[in-house]
Amino acid sequence: MSNAIPRATTRQQFHSASSANEQAPMLLPRSEPAAPLASKLDQFSGDPNFMTSLARGLLVIQAFSQQSLHLSISQLSKRTGLSRASVRRCLHTLSKLGFAGTDDGRNFSLRPRVLALGHSYLSSMPLATVAQPVLEHLSHILHESCSIALLDGVDIIYVARANVTRIMAIDLGVGTRLPAFCTSIGRVLLANLPPEEMEALLSRVEFTRYTDRTVTSVDKLRQVLLAVRRDGYAIVDQELELGLRSMAVPVQNPMGRVVAAMNVGAHGQRVSVQDMQTRFLPYLRAAAQELCLLLG
């Protein structure tokens, strides 16, 4: 990795700055998908090795959310685009295997066993394993919530997070998805893709105006991403939620490839953009460098 910093130097920088003194707001999860999930299966039609029944079961699992813990067969059919008969068979199978269940025979919910699906990935992922102590320390210093996320298509997905006391009704956690185009983590990850990959993803972005500050054109976003790549960090100022500012930096592996991004969020009334650049950025970069060393 270029511009590598010795471990002792990184530690010293990471431990040396003053802290902020309030808690940060949480981001709101993204809205429900505009199109039924089953439409994503059309691209695999004709593939003799594609197991459609398995794919349908996974779509049913994905249809549940923090805002929709309990869903009926009819609701799941509408969300997934699958027929009621297909949803019923999927729920029957998932219930028999312990991944879903119902208390009243009408509304279904996921069961704790479904966590095993994600745990297998996280437990085998070095980044998620070593990141939590780094995030906890960074959050303790800045008195703000800090996260690490990966790019998954046009979304980001959180793989580690250190929270301060929650002050909004909805919190973020491991597994939460947010749109990449208007999040600081997302912009860092998009900006560090090879140009052809970045352009391919930009063509798939569905621009939603979350606030009057949200960037909603591909041309403007492309300009922003070029600046992010040049500067080595991204600041998103109240584009996803009014009152929320966030800053992110890339996390590289020892070979210099960007494998994730790390961010800190703060309330705009307490922390200015200049504060983020002068106070937060050195800590974020030192934490990202520390994580790079731990991944070696």
Stockholm file with secondary structure:
# STOCKHOLM 1.0

chainA/1-296         MSNAIPRATTRQQFHSASSANEQAPMLLPRSEPAAPLASKLDQFSGDPNFMTSLARGLLVIQAFSQQSLHLSISQLSKRTGLSRASVRRCLHTLSKLGFAGTDDGRNFSLRPRVLALGHSYLSSMPLATVAQPVLEHLSHILHESCSIALLDGVDIIYVARANVTRIMAIDLGVGTRLPAFCTSIGRVLLANLPPEEMEALLSRVEFTRYTDRTVTSVDKLRQVLLAVRRDGYAIVDQELELGLRSMAVPVQNPMGRVVAAMNVGAHGQRVSVQDMQTRFLPYLRAAAQELCLLLG
#=GR chainA/1-296 SS CTTCCCHHHHHHHHHCSCCCCSCCCCCCCCCCCSSCGGGGGGGGTTCTTCCHHHHHHHHHHHHCBTTBSSEEHHHHHHHHCCCHHHHHHHHHHHHHTTSEEESSSSEEEECGGGHHHHHHHHHTCHHHHHHHHHHHHHHHHHTSEEEEEEEETTEEEEEEEECCCCCSSSCCCTTCEEEGGGSHHHHHHHHTSCHHHHHHHHTTCCCCCSSTTCCCCHHHHHHHHHHHHHHTCEEEESSSSTTEEEEEEEEECTTSCEEEEEEEEEETTTCCHHHIIIIIHHHHHHHHHHHHHHTC
#=GC SS_cons         CTTCCCHHHHHHHHHCSCCCCSCCCCCCCCCCCSSCGGGGGGGGTTCTTCCHHHHHHHHHHHHCBTTBSSEEHHHHHHHHCCCHHHHHHHHHHHHHTTSEEESSSSEEEECGGGHHHHHHHHHTCHHHHHHHHHHHHHHHHHTSEEEEEEEETTEEEEEEEECCCCCSSSCCCTTCEEEGGGSHHHHHHHHTSCHHHHHHHHTTCCCCCSSTTCCCCHHHHHHHHHHHHHHTCEEEESSSSTTEEEEEEEEECTTSCEEEEEEEEEETTTCCHHHIIIIIHHHHHHHHHHHHHHTC
//
